[in-house]
Amino acid sequence: MRFPTPPRRIALLSDNGPTLLEARRFPAATLEALKARGHEIREIDMTSGLQAIARVPGGYFGATDPRREGLVMGD
């Protein structure tokens, strides 16, 4: 059984201060649009190395961080 690819998450954090975006992941137009709406933008490196496997009805669901060497494979 194949499971649909989950939607790609946007790496955006805000703690009521500057809007923190993952460096090199957003086009300049996105940054400019956020600035035009009043956001103070800071691009930072956000490293991770997460992989996950979940048992679901009918099989398993896997995910991996695209910034690392992990790979999710199924039948």
VMD Tcl script that draws the C-alpha trace (Angstrom):
set ca {
  {0.00 0.00 0.00}
  {1.40 3.41 -0.95}
  {0.74 6.50 1.09}
  {0.54 10.00 -0.37}
  {3.53 12.28 0.05}
  {2.83 14.66 2.93}
  {2.75 18.37 2.09}
  {6.14 20.06 2.31}
  {6.39 22.07 5.49}
  {7.61 25.65 5.37}
  {10.53 26.28 7.70}
  {9.30 29.49 9.32}
  {9.47 30.38 13.00}
  {8.36 33.52 14.81}
  {8.51 34.15 18.53}
  {7.03 37.65 18.39}
  {10.42 38.93 17.34}
  {12.05 38.69 13.93}
  {10.66 36.14 11.49}
  {13.28 33.40 11.31}
  {13.53 31.63 7.96}
  {15.74 28.75 6.99}
  {18.65 30.15 4.97}
  {18.64 29.54 1.21}
  {15.15 27.97 1.12}
  {13.01 30.92 -0.01}
  {13.08 32.97 -3.20}
  {13.88 36.69 -2.95}
  {10.28 37.52 -3.91}
  {9.01 35.72 -0.80}
  {11.43 37.58 1.45}
  {10.46 40.91 -0.11}
  {6.73 40.15 0.24}
  {7.16 39.40 3.94}
  {9.21 42.56 4.46}
  {6.52 44.57 2.67}
  {4.03 43.22 5.22}
  {6.17 44.44 8.11}
  {8.20 41.34 8.96}
  {11.76 41.72 10.15}
  {13.41 38.80 8.35}
  {16.43 36.85 9.56}
  {17.72 33.90 7.57}
  {19.50 31.33 9.70}
  {20.90 27.83 9.19}
  {18.49 25.28 10.59}
  {20.11 21.89 10.64}
  {18.31 18.71 11.40}
  {18.67 15.02 10.84}
  {15.26 13.60 11.62}
  {13.76 10.47 10.20}
  {10.47 8.93 11.29}
  {8.51 5.73 10.79}
  {4.91 5.36 11.95}
  {2.76 2.27 11.91}
  {-0.58 3.07 10.30}
  {-3.54 0.92 9.33}
  {-2.37 -1.26 6.47}
  {1.35 -0.67 6.83}
  {3.90 1.98 7.69}
  {4.46 5.66 6.86}
  {7.97 7.09 6.67}
  {9.46 10.55 6.38}
  {12.95 12.00 6.24}
  {14.48 15.45 6.42}
  {15.36 16.58 2.87}
  {18.44 18.39 4.21}
  {20.13 15.12 5.12}
  {21.12 11.89 3.42}
  {18.03 9.95 4.55}
  {15.69 8.29 2.06}
  {12.20 6.84 2.50}
  {11.49 3.79 0.35}
  {8.55 1.44 0.14}
  {7.01 -1.12 -2.14}
}
mol new
graphics top color blue
foreach p $ca { graphics top sphere $p radius 0.5 }
foreach p [lrange $ca 0 end-1] q [lrange $ca 1 end] { graphics top cylinder $p $q radius 0.2 }
display resetview
